[in-house]
Amino acid sequence: MLHRKIYQLYSDGQEVCLFLRDQQRWIERAKITDIEGDLVTVRYESDEEDELCAWEEMIRLESIGSIQRKLAAVPRGNIEPLVSEDCPEVERFPNPSPDTNAE
């Protein structure tokens, strides 16, 4: 099942985070560039000693313990999110009413 999910993320071209269980480390913001047999090729960048390094690794499927993708990001703080008038009503954030905070 993990193989199918990895292939789906590869087909979609989405950025992912991988946990390598044999090395006990995360690879963040990686892009899956190829899947061949039980090898997954990923590209990612990392900051090391004030240098930006680009990496490409071939990882065995059984080494991948977890895979994640970011669904959305919301800025922190007291910022009101922008709502488009074209957005369907069911997808809009509800307006907080003063009566709900009183309980």
Biopython code that builds the backbone (N, CA, C, O; Angstrom):
import numpy as np
from Bio.PDB.StructureBuilder import StructureBuilder

atoms = [
    (1, "MET", "N", (0.820, -1.191, 0.000)),
    (1, "MET", "CA", (0.000, 0.000, 0.000)),
    (1, "MET", "C", (0.866, 1.259, 0.000)),
    (1, "MET", "O", (0.529, 2.242, -0.660)),
    (2, "LEU", "N", (1.992, 1.235, 0.742)),
    (2, "LEU", "CA", (2.891, 2.376, 0.764)),
    (2, "LEU", "C", (3.452, 2.634, -0.634)),
    (2, "LEU", "O", (3.607, 3.784, -1.043)),
    (3, "HIS", "N", (3.752, 1.563, -1.359)),
    (3, "HIS", "CA", (4.284, 1.699, -2.711)),
    (3, "HIS", "C", (3.294, 2.432, -3.609)),
    (3, "HIS", "O", (3.693, 3.285, -4.401)),
    (4, "ARG", "N", (2.010, 2.108, -3.494)),
    (4, "ARG", "CA", (0.994, 2.790, -4.309)),
    (4, "ARG", "C", (0.886, 4.264, -3.944)),
    (4, "ARG", "O", (0.737, 5.112, -4.824)),
    (5, "LYS", "N", (0.961, 4.574, -2.650)),
    (5, "LYS", "CA", (0.882, 5.971, -2.208)),
    (5, "LYS", "C", (2.092, 6.757, -2.697)),
    (5, "LYS", "O", (1.952, 7.895, -3.146)),
    (6, "ILE", "N", (3.278, 6.159, -2.614)),
    (6, "ILE", "CA", (4.485, 6.829, -3.103)),
    (6, "ILE", "C", (4.373, 7.065, -4.606)),
    (6, "ILE", "O", (4.748, 8.132, -5.091)),
    (7, "TYR", "N", (3.863, 6.090, -5.345)),
    (7, "TYR", "CA", (3.704, 6.259, -6.792)),
    (7, "TYR", "C", (2.689, 7.362, -7.098)),
    (7, "TYR", "O", (2.882, 8.129, -8.042)),
    (8, "GLN", "N", (1.616, 7.451, -6.317)),
    (8, "GLN", "CA", (0.619, 8.505, -6.512)),
    (8, "GLN", "C", (1.240, 9.883, -6.275)),
    (8, "GLN", "O", (1.009, 10.805, -7.056)),
    (9, "LEU", "N", (2.028, 10.031, -5.202)),
    (9, "LEU", "CA", (2.683, 11.306, -4.913)),
    (9, "LEU", "C", (3.706, 11.644, -5.999)),
    (9, "LEU", "O", (3.873, 12.809, -6.357)),
    (10, "TYR", "N", (4.383, 10.628, -6.517)),
    (10, "TYR", "CA", (5.331, 10.818, -7.628)),
    (10, "TYR", "C", (4.594, 11.309, -8.875)),
    (10, "TYR", "O", (5.052, 12.233, -9.546)),
    (11, "SER", "N", (3.456, 10.690, -9.182)),
    (11, "SER", "CA", (2.675, 11.082, -10.366)),
    (11, "SER", "C", (2.136, 12.499, -10.241)),
    (11, "SER", "O", (2.070, 13.231, -11.229)),
    (12, "ASP", "N", (1.748, 12.890, -9.021)),
    (12, "ASP", "CA", (1.217, 14.239, -8.784)),
    (12, "ASP", "C", (2.316, 15.295, -8.760)),
    (12, "ASP", "O", (2.035, 16.484, -8.907)),
    (13, "GLY", "N", (3.573, 14.870, -8.575)),
    (13, "GLY", "CA", (4.694, 15.810, -8.521)),
    (13, "GLY", "C", (4.711, 16.646, -7.258)),
    (13, "GLY", "O", (5.222, 17.766, -7.260)),
    (14, "GLN", "N", (4.156, 16.113, -6.177)),
    (14, "GLN", "CA", (4.064, 16.884, -4.939)),
    (14, "GLN", "C", (5.330, 16.760, -4.102)),
    (14, "GLN", "O", (6.049, 15.763, -4.163)),
    (15, "GLU", "N", (5.575, 17.797, -3.325)),
    (15, "GLU", "CA", (6.697, 17.808, -2.397)),
    (15, "GLU", "C", (6.310, 16.993, -1.167)),
    (15, "GLU", "O", (5.191, 17.112, -0.667)),
    (16, "VAL", "N", (7.241, 16.162, -0.677)),
    (16, "VAL", "CA", (6.942, 15.270, 0.441)),
    (16, "VAL", "C", (8.034, 15.333, 1.501)),
    (16, "VAL", "O", (9.117, 15.866, 1.261)),
    (17, "CYS", "N", (7.740, 14.788, 2.663)),
    (17, "CYS", "CA", (8.719, 14.552, 3.724)),
    (17, "CYS", "C", (8.766, 13.041, 3.943)),
    (17, "CYS", "O", (7.727, 12.391, 4.062)),
    (18, "LEU", "N", (9.969, 12.492, 3.996)),
    (18, "LEU", "CA", (10.163, 11.050, 4.161)),
    (18, "LEU", "C", (10.889, 10.768, 5.462)),
    (18, "LEU", "O", (11.817, 11.490, 5.827)),
    (19, "PHE", "N", (10.472, 9.717, 6.171)),
    (19, "PHE", "CA", (11.210, 9.253, 7.336)),
    (19, "PHE", "C", (11.909, 7.960, 6.955)),
    (19, "PHE", "O", (11.266, 6.993, 6.547)),
    (20, "LEU", "N", (13.236, 7.947, 7.090)),
    (20, "LEU", "CA", (14.029, 6.753, 6.799)),
    (20, "LEU", "C", (14.254, 6.011, 8.099)),
    (20, "LEU", "O", (14.992, 6.473, 8.969)),
    (21, "ARG", "N", (13.614, 4.855, 8.230)),
    (21, "ARG", "CA", (13.683, 4.157, 9.517)),
    (21, "ARG", "C", (15.039, 3.536, 9.781)),
    (21, "ARG", "O", (15.424, 3.410, 10.943)),
    (22, "ASP", "N", (15.790, 3.137, 8.747)),
    (22, "ASP", "CA", (17.097, 2.543, 8.995)),
    (22, "ASP", "C", (18.126, 3.579, 9.440)),
    (22, "ASP", "O", (19.093, 3.236, 10.120)),
    (23, "GLN", "N", (17.926, 4.861, 9.059)),
    (23, "GLN", "CA", (18.838, 5.933, 9.458)),
    (23, "GLN", "C", (18.249, 6.833, 10.544)),
    (23, "GLN", "O", (18.937, 7.710, 11.066)),
    (24, "GLN", "N", (16.975, 6.616, 10.884)),
    (24, "GLN", "CA", (16.283, 7.403, 11.899)),
    (24, "GLN", "C", (16.395, 8.898, 11.635)),
    (24, "GLN", "O", (16.762, 9.668, 12.522)),
    (25, "ARG", "N", (16.074, 9.307, 10.400)),
    (25, "ARG", "CA", (16.117, 10.727, 10.056)),
    (25, "ARG", "C", (15.015, 11.055, 9.067)),
    (25, "ARG", "O", (14.488, 10.189, 8.369)),
    (26, "TRP", "N", (14.684, 12.350, 9.033)),
    (26, "TRP", "CA", (13.680, 12.871, 8.104)),
    (26, "TRP", "C", (14.381, 13.543, 6.930)),
    (26, "TRP", "O", (15.418, 14.185, 7.098)),
    (27, "ILE", "N", (13.818, 13.394, 5.768)),
    (27, "ILE", "CA", (14.197, 14.189, 4.596)),
    (27, "ILE", "C", (12.998, 15.088, 4.326)),
    (27, "ILE", "O", (11.910, 14.607, 4.009)),
    (28, "GLU", "N", (13.202, 16.385, 4.452)),
    (28, "GLU", "CA", (12.092, 17.330, 4.305)),
    (28, "GLU", "C", (12.127, 17.998, 2.940)),
    (28, "GLU", "O", (13.185, 18.175, 2.337)),
    (29, "ARG", "N", (10.946, 18.362, 2.473)),
    (29, "ARG", "CA", (10.756, 19.087, 1.212)),
    (29, "ARG", "C", (11.472, 18.386, 0.054)),
    (29, "ARG", "O", (12.233, 19.009, -0.687)),
    (30, "ALA", "N", (11.221, 17.104, -0.087)),
    (30, "ALA", "CA", (11.839, 16.312, -1.151)),
    (30, "ALA", "C", (10.851, 16.138, -2.295)),
    (30, "ALA", "O", (9.636, 16.185, -2.100)),
    (31, "LYS", "N", (11.384, 15.938, -3.474)),
    (31, "LYS", "CA", (10.570, 15.663, -4.654)),
    (31, "LYS", "C", (10.967, 14.292, -5.177)),
    (31, "LYS", "O", (12.146, 14.031, -5.419)),
    (32, "ILE", "N", (9.988, 13.421, -5.351)),
    (32, "ILE", "CA", (10.245, 12.086, -5.891)),
    (32, "ILE", "C", (10.435, 12.239, -7.395)),
    (32, "ILE", "O", (9.527, 12.676, -8.102)),
    (33, "THR", "N", (11.631, 11.872, -7.882)),
    (33, "THR", "CA", (11.930, 12.064, -9.304)),
    (33, "THR", "C", (11.824, 10.784, -10.116)),
    (33, "THR", "O", (11.685, 10.841, -11.338)),
    (34, "ASP", "N", (11.888, 9.604, -9.444)),
    (34, "ASP", "CA", (11.824, 8.350, -10.193)),
    (34, "ASP", "C", (11.505, 7.199, -9.247)),
    (34, "ASP", "O", (11.896, 7.212, -8.080)),
    (35, "ILE", "N", (10.798, 6.216, -9.760)),
    (35, "ILE", "CA", (10.563, 4.965, -9.042)),
    (35, "ILE", "C", (10.889, 3.845, -10.011)),
    (35, "ILE", "O", (10.321, 3.758, -11.099)),
    (36, "GLU", "N", (11.811, 2.989, -9.598)),
    (36, "GLU", "CA", (12.204, 1.866, -10.438)),
    (36, "GLU", "C", (12.371, 0.638, -9.557)),
    (36, "GLU", "O", (13.298, 0.560, -8.751)),
    (37, "GLY", "N", (11.466, -0.317, -9.719)),
    (37, "GLY", "CA", (11.498, -1.501, -8.864)),
    (37, "GLY", "C", (11.254, -1.109, -7.424)),
    (37, "GLY", "O", (10.238, -0.487, -7.114)),
    (38, "ASP", "N", (12.185, -1.470, -6.523)),
    (38, "ASP", "CA", (12.034, -1.092, -5.117)),
    (38, "ASP", "C", (12.915, 0.096, -4.736)),
    (38, "ASP", "O", (13.162, 0.335, -3.554)),
    (39, "LEU", "N", (13.393, 0.849, -5.749)),
    (39, "LEU", "CA", (14.202, 2.043, -5.495)),
    (39, "LEU", "C", (13.404, 3.308, -5.807)),
    (39, "LEU", "O", (12.779, 3.430, -6.861)),
    (40, "VAL", "N", (13.445, 4.242, -4.862)),
    (40, "VAL", "CA", (12.785, 5.537, -5.019)),
    (40, "VAL", "C", (13.882, 6.591, -5.049)),
    (40, "VAL", "O", (14.701, 6.659, -4.132)),
    (41, "THR", "N", (13.907, 7.415, -6.092)),
    (41, "THR", "CA", (14.897, 8.487, -6.201)),
    (41, "THR", "C", (14.238, 9.799, -5.788)),
    (41, "THR", "O", (13.180, 10.166, -6.300)),
    (42, "VAL", "N", (14.882, 10.501, -4.850)),
    (42, "VAL", "CA", (14.363, 11.780, -4.365)),
    (42, "VAL", "C", (15.430, 12.856, -4.493)),
    (42, "VAL", "O", (16.626, 12.577, -4.409)),
    (43, "ARG", "N", (14.982, 14.087, -4.697)),
    (43, "ARG", "CA", (15.865, 15.261, -4.708)),
    (43, "ARG", "C", (15.393, 16.215, -3.635)),
    (43, "ARG", "O", (14.194, 16.407, -3.434)),
    (44, "TYR", "N", (16.357, 16.813, -2.946)),
    (44, "TYR", "CA", (16.025, 17.783, -1.908)),
    (44, "TYR", "C", (17.228, 18.691, -1.676)),
    (44, "TYR", "O", (18.330, 18.420, -2.152)),
    (45, "GLU", "N", (16.997, 19.774, -0.935)),
    (45, "GLU", "CA", (18.052, 20.722, -0.591)),
    (45, "GLU", "C", (18.186, 20.787, 0.917)),
    (45, "GLU", "O", (17.214, 20.586, 1.646)),
    (46, "SER", "N", (19.405, 21.072, 1.385)),
    (46, "SER", "CA", (19.641, 21.228, 2.823)),
    (46, "SER", "C", (20.669, 22.324, 3.048)),
    (46, "SER", "O", (21.523, 22.590, 2.203)),
    (47, "ASP", "N", (20.559, 22.954, 4.217)),
    (47, "ASP", "CA", (21.539, 23.965, 4.632)),
    (47, "ASP", "C", (22.576, 23.292, 5.508)),
    (47, "ASP", "O", (22.240, 22.719, 6.545)),
    (48, "GLU", "N", (23.826, 23.355, 5.104)),
    (48, "GLU", "CA", (24.913, 22.788, 5.897)),
    (48, "GLU", "C", (26.049, 23.790, 5.960)),
    (48, "GLU", "O", (26.643, 24.138, 4.940)),
    (49, "GLU", "N", (26.346, 24.251, 7.171)),
    (49, "GLU", "CA", (27.448, 25.178, 7.402)),
    (49, "GLU", "C", (27.424, 26.362, 6.434)),
    (49, "GLU", "O", (28.404, 26.627, 5.737)),
    (50, "ASP", "N", (26.316, 27.054, 6.403)),
    (50, "ASP", "CA", (26.139, 28.251, 5.571)),
    (50, "ASP", "C", (26.200, 27.978, 4.078)),
    (50, "ASP", "O", (26.442, 28.897, 3.296)),
    (51, "GLU", "N", (25.988, 26.740, 3.667)),
    (51, "GLU", "CA", (25.920, 26.393, 2.246)),
    (51, "GLU", "C", (24.587, 25.722, 1.967)),
    (51, "GLU", "O", (24.085, 24.946, 2.781)),
    (52, "LEU", "N", (24.032, 26.024, 0.829)),
    (52, "LEU", "CA", (22.824, 25.355, 0.377)),
    (52, "LEU", "C", (23.257, 24.203, -0.519)),
    (52, "LEU", "O", (23.856, 24.423, -1.572)),
    (53, "CYS", "N", (22.956, 22.973, -0.104)),
    (53, "CYS", "CA", (23.382, 21.782, -0.848)),
    (53, "CYS", "C", (22.172, 21.111, -1.477)),
    (53, "CYS", "O", (21.117, 21.006, -0.852)),
    (54, "ALA", "N", (22.326, 20.659, -2.712)),
    (54, "ALA", "CA", (21.282, 19.894, -3.396)),
    (54, "ALA", "C", (21.704, 18.433, -3.394)),
    (54, "ALA", "O", (22.853, 18.108, -3.694)),
    (55, "TRP", "N", (20.759, 17.550, -3.052)),
    (55, "TRP", "CA", (21.042, 16.132, -2.940)),
    (55, "TRP", "C", (20.079, 15.330, -3.803)),
    (55, "TRP", "O", (18.939, 15.733, -4.031)),
    (56, "GLU", "N", (20.554, 14.201, -4.272)),
    (56, "GLU", "CA", (19.705, 13.210, -4.926)),
    (56, "GLU", "C", (20.069, 11.868, -4.315)),
    (56, "GLU", "O", (21.229, 11.457, -4.343)),
    (57, "GLU", "N", (19.071, 11.187, -3.763)),
    (57, "GLU", "CA", (19.306, 9.902, -3.108)),
    (57, "GLU", "C", (18.396, 8.841, -3.698)),
    (57, "GLU", "O", (17.259, 9.118, -4.080)),
    (58, "MET", "N", (18.915, 7.618, -3.768)),
    (58, "MET", "CA", (18.114, 6.460, -4.131)),
    (58, "MET", "C", (17.866, 5.684, -2.842)),
    (58, "MET", "O", (18.805, 5.291, -2.150)),
    (59, "ILE", "N", (16.596, 5.471, -2.531)),
    (59, "ILE", "CA", (16.194, 4.875, -1.265)),
    (59, "ILE", "C", (15.381, 3.615, -1.543)),
    (59, "ILE", "O", (14.513, 3.614, -2.417)),
    (60, "ARG", "N", (15.655, 2.556, -0.811)),
    (60, "ARG", "CA", (14.865, 1.326, -0.932)),
    (60, "ARG", "C", (13.504, 1.525, -0.259)),
    (60, "ARG", "O", (13.401, 2.182, 0.777)),
    (61, "LEU", "N", (12.474, 0.952, -0.857)),
    (61, "LEU", "CA", (11.124, 1.093, -0.317)),
    (61, "LEU", "C", (11.027, 0.643, 1.139)),
    (61, "LEU", "O", (10.344, 1.284, 1.938)),
    (62, "GLU", "N", (11.703, -0.454, 1.494)),
    (62, "GLU", "CA", (11.595, -0.952, 2.866)),
    (62, "GLU", "C", (12.265, -0.031, 3.875)),
    (62, "GLU", "O", (12.036, -0.176, 5.075)),
    (63, "SER", "N", (13.095, 0.920, 3.419)),
    (63, "SER", "CA", (13.726, 1.889, 4.318)),
    (63, "SER", "C", (12.790, 3.039, 4.674)),
    (63, "SER", "O", (13.012, 3.735, 5.665)),
    (64, "ILE", "N", (11.741, 3.244, 3.869)),
    (64, "ILE", "CA", (10.814, 4.351, 4.104)),
    (64, "ILE", "C", (9.805, 3.929, 5.161)),
    (64, "ILE", "O", (9.011, 3.012, 4.946)),
    (65, "GLY", "N", (9.844, 4.604, 6.302)),
    (65, "GLY", "CA", (8.941, 4.297, 7.396)),
    (65, "GLY", "C", (7.675, 5.127, 7.364)),
    (65, "GLY", "O", (6.625, 4.686, 7.831)),
    (66, "SER", "N", (7.771, 6.330, 6.814)),
    (66, "SER", "CA", (6.627, 7.229, 6.775)),
    (66, "SER", "C", (6.825, 8.223, 5.647)),
    (66, "SER", "O", (7.956, 8.569, 5.306)),
    (67, "ILE", "N", (5.723, 8.682, 5.068)),
    (67, "ILE", "CA", (5.773, 9.719, 4.040)),
    (67, "ILE", "C", (4.644, 10.699, 4.324)),
    (67, "ILE", "O", (3.520, 10.297, 4.628)),
    (68, "GLN", "N", (4.950, 11.977, 4.223)),
    (68, "GLN", "CA", (3.970, 13.018, 4.512)),
    (68, "GLN", "C", (3.993, 14.061, 3.410)),
    (68, "GLN", "O", (5.003, 14.252, 2.733)),
    (69, "ARG", "N", (2.873, 14.726, 3.244)),
    (69, "ARG", "CA", (2.829, 15.883, 2.348)),
    (69, "ARG", "C", (2.044, 16.980, 3.040)),
    (69, "ARG", "O", (1.129, 16.714, 3.819)),
    (70, "LYS", "N", (2.415, 18.213, 2.744)),
    (70, "LYS", "CA", (1.761, 19.365, 3.361)),
    (70, "LYS", "C", (0.459, 19.640, 2.606)),
    (70, "LYS", "O", (0.455, 19.776, 1.383)),
    (71, "LEU", "N", (-0.622, 19.716, 3.337)),
    (71, "LEU", "CA", (-1.907, 19.999, 2.713)),
    (71, "LEU", "C", (-2.157, 21.491, 2.564)),
    (71, "LEU", "O", (-2.675, 21.945, 1.544)),
    (72, "ALA", "N", (-1.784, 22.251, 3.592)),
    (72, "ALA", "CA", (-2.026, 23.692, 3.560)),
    (72, "ALA", "C", (-1.142, 24.372, 4.589)),
    (72, "ALA", "O", (-0.589, 23.727, 5.480)),
    (73, "ALA", "N", (-1.020, 25.664, 4.455)),
    (73, "ALA", "CA", (-0.277, 26.467, 5.418)),
    (73, "ALA", "C", (-1.101, 27.701, 5.764)),
    (73, "ALA", "O", (-1.713, 28.323, 4.896)),
    (74, "VAL", "N", (-1.104, 28.042, 7.053)),
    (74, "VAL", "CA", (-1.832, 29.215, 7.523)),
    (74, "VAL", "C", (-0.848, 30.064, 8.311)),
    (74, "VAL", "O", (-0.156, 29.542, 9.185)),
    (75, "PRO", "N", (-0.765, 31.368, 8.024)),
    (75, "PRO", "CA", (0.175, 32.213, 8.766)),
    (75, "PRO", "C", (-0.209, 32.312, 10.235)),
    (75, "PRO", "O", (-1.388, 32.329, 10.587)),
    (76, "ARG", "N", (0.814, 32.376, 11.087)),
    (76, "ARG", "CA", (0.580, 32.526, 12.521)),
    (76, "ARG", "C", (0.267, 33.977, 12.843)),
    (76, "ARG", "O", (0.546, 34.888, 12.064)),
    (77, "GLY", "N", (-0.309, 34.154, 13.992)),
    (77, "GLY", "CA", (-0.585, 35.510, 14.438)),
    (77, "GLY", "C", (-2.050, 35.856, 14.322)),
    (77, "GLY", "O", (-2.897, 35.007, 14.042)),
    (78, "ASN", "N", (-2.320, 37.104, 14.540)),
    (78, "ASN", "CA", (-3.695, 37.595, 14.537)),
    (78, "ASN", "C", (-4.031, 38.158, 13.164)),
    (78, "ASN", "O", (-4.373, 39.333, 13.032)),
    (79, "ILE", "N", (-3.932, 37.317, 12.150)),
    (79, "ILE", "CA", (-4.161, 37.745, 10.772)),
    (79, "ILE", "C", (-5.479, 37.160, 10.284)),
    (79, "ILE", "O", (-5.727, 35.961, 10.418)),
    (80, "GLU", "N", (-6.304, 38.002, 9.727)),
    (80, "GLU", "CA", (-7.578, 37.551, 9.171)),
    (80, "GLU", "C", (-7.316, 36.957, 7.787)),
    (80, "GLU", "O", (-6.799, 37.656, 6.916)),
    (81, "PRO", "N", (-7.665, 35.667, 7.558)),
    (81, "PRO", "CA", (-7.419, 35.079, 6.236)),
    (81, "PRO", "C", (-8.268, 35.753, 5.165)),
    (81, "PRO", "O", (-9.413, 36.133, 5.409)),
    (82, "LEU", "N", (-7.700, 35.892, 3.996)),
    (82, "LEU", "CA", (-8.425, 36.493, 2.882)),
    (82, "LEU", "C", (-9.463, 35.509, 2.352)),
    (82, "LEU", "O", (-9.185, 34.318, 2.215)),
    (83, "VAL", "N", (-10.647, 36.008, 2.058)),
    (83, "VAL", "CA", (-11.718, 35.176, 1.520)),
    (83, "VAL", "C", (-12.157, 35.788, 0.200)),
    (83, "VAL", "O", (-12.521, 36.962, 0.137)),
    (84, "SER", "N", (-12.119, 34.996, -0.831)),
    (84, "SER", "CA", (-12.528, 35.468, -2.141)),
    (84, "SER", "C", (-14.048, 35.399, -2.244)),
    (84, "SER", "O", (-14.682, 34.498, -1.695)),
    (85, "GLU", "N", (-14.603, 36.342, -2.938)),
    (85, "GLU", "CA", (-16.047, 36.337, -3.155)),
    (85, "GLU", "C", (-16.463, 35.183, -4.069)),
    (85, "GLU", "O", (-17.627, 34.783, -4.084)),
    (86, "ASP", "N", (-15.498, 34.652, -4.834)),
    (86, "ASP", "CA", (-15.789, 33.536, -5.731)),
    (86, "ASP", "C", (-15.758, 32.189, -5.012)),
    (86, "ASP", "O", (-16.141, 31.170, -5.586)),
    (87, "CYS", "N", (-15.312, 32.180, -3.783)),
    (87, "CYS", "CA", (-15.202, 30.940, -3.015)),
    (87, "CYS", "C", (-16.599, 30.412, -2.691)),
    (87, "CYS", "O", (-17.452, 31.183, -2.252)),
    (88, "PRO", "N", (-16.857, 29.112, -2.896)),
    (88, "PRO", "CA", (-18.185, 28.568, -2.554)),
    (88, "PRO", "C", (-18.476, 28.746, -1.069)),
    (88, "PRO", "O", (-17.561, 28.719, -0.247)),
    (89, "GLU", "N", (-19.718, 28.924, -0.733)),
    (89, "GLU", "CA", (-20.134, 29.187, 0.646)),
    (89, "GLU", "C", (-19.702, 28.082, 1.603)),
    (89, "GLU", "O", (-19.331, 28.371, 2.741)),
    (90, "VAL", "N", (-19.740, 26.821, 1.170)),
    (90, "VAL", "CA", (-19.384, 25.706, 2.063)),
    (90, "VAL", "C", (-17.897, 25.689, 2.387)),
    (90, "VAL", "O", (-17.504, 25.069, 3.376)),
    (91, "GLU", "N", (-17.048, 26.351, 1.588)),
    (91, "GLU", "CA", (-15.614, 26.372, 1.831)),
    (91, "GLU", "C", (-15.164, 27.604, 2.616)),
    (91, "GLU", "O", (-13.989, 27.709, 2.969)),
    (92, "ARG", "N", (-16.067, 28.527, 2.893)),
    (92, "ARG", "CA", (-15.713, 29.744, 3.623)),
    (92, "ARG", "C", (-15.648, 29.475, 5.122)),
    (92, "ARG", "O", (-16.355, 28.614, 5.645)),
    (93, "PHE", "N", (-14.781, 30.232, 5.806)),
    (93, "PHE", "CA", (-14.713, 30.153, 7.258)),
    (93, "PHE", "C", (-15.969, 30.793, 7.834)),
    (93, "PHE", "O", (-16.402, 31.842, 7.357)),
    (94, "PRO", "N", (-16.558, 30.173, 8.856)),
    (94, "PRO", "CA", (-17.741, 30.785, 9.457)),
    (94, "PRO", "C", (-17.339, 32.037, 10.237)),
    (94, "PRO", "O", (-16.264, 32.092, 10.834)),
    (95, "ASN", "N", (-18.212, 33.032, 10.222)),
    (95, "ASN", "CA", (-17.994, 34.240, 10.996)),
    (95, "ASN", "C", (-18.322, 33.940, 12.459)),
    (95, "ASN", "O", (-19.417, 33.467, 12.763)),
    (96, "PRO", "N", (-17.384, 34.211, 13.360)),
    (96, "PRO", "CA", (-17.681, 33.940, 14.783)),
    (96, "PRO", "C", (-18.737, 34.915, 15.299)),
    (96, "PRO", "O", (-18.625, 36.128, 15.122)),
    (97, "SER", "N", (-19.750, 34.366, 15.934)),
    (97, "SER", "CA", (-20.780, 35.242, 16.491)),
    (97, "SER", "C", (-20.457, 35.521, 17.947)),
    (97, "SER", "O", (-19.905, 34.653, 18.623)),
    (98, "PRO", "N", (-20.780, 36.698, 18.452)),
    (98, "PRO", "CA", (-20.451, 37.049, 19.841)),
    (98, "PRO", "C", (-21.155, 36.170, 20.854)),
    (98, "PRO", "O", (-20.675, 36.031, 21.979)),
    (99, "ASP", "N", (-22.306, 35.558, 20.480)),
    (99, "ASP", "CA", (-23.067, 34.729, 21.418)),
    (99, "ASP", "C", (-22.348, 33.424, 21.730)),
    (99, "ASP", "O", (-22.512, 32.902, 22.833)),
    (100, "THR", "N", (-21.560, 32.874, 20.812)),
    (100, "THR", "CA", (-20.899, 31.585, 21.044)),
    (100, "THR", "C", (-19.777, 31.692, 22.054)),
    (100, "THR", "O", (-19.462, 30.705, 22.718)),
    (101, "ASN", "N", (-19.160, 32.858, 22.194)),
    (101, "ASN", "CA", (-18.063, 33.042, 23.159)),
    (101, "ASN", "C", (-18.586, 33.260, 24.579)),
    (101, "ASN", "O", (-17.824, 33.127, 25.536)),
    (102, "ALA", "N", (-19.863, 33.589, 24.735)),
    (102, "ALA", "CA", (-20.419, 33.916, 26.040)),
    (102, "ALA", "C", (-20.668, 32.669, 26.870)),
    (102, "ALA", "O", (-20.786, 32.773, 28.091)),
    (103, "GLU", "N", (-20.751, 31.497, 26.261)),
    (103, "GLU", "CA", (-21.097, 30.282, 27.011)),
    (103, "GLU", "C", (-19.967, 29.769, 27.822)),
    (103, "GLU", "O", (-20.108, 28.754, 28.505)),
]
sb = StructureBuilder()
sb.init_structure("model")
sb.init_model(0)
sb.init_chain("A")
sb.init_seg("    ")
for serial, (resi, resn, name, xyz) in enumerate(atoms, 1):
    if name == "N":
        sb.init_residue(resn, " ", resi, " ")
    sb.init_atom(name, np.array(xyz, "f"), 0.0, 1.0, " ", f" {name:<3s}", serial, name[0])
structure = sb.get_structure()
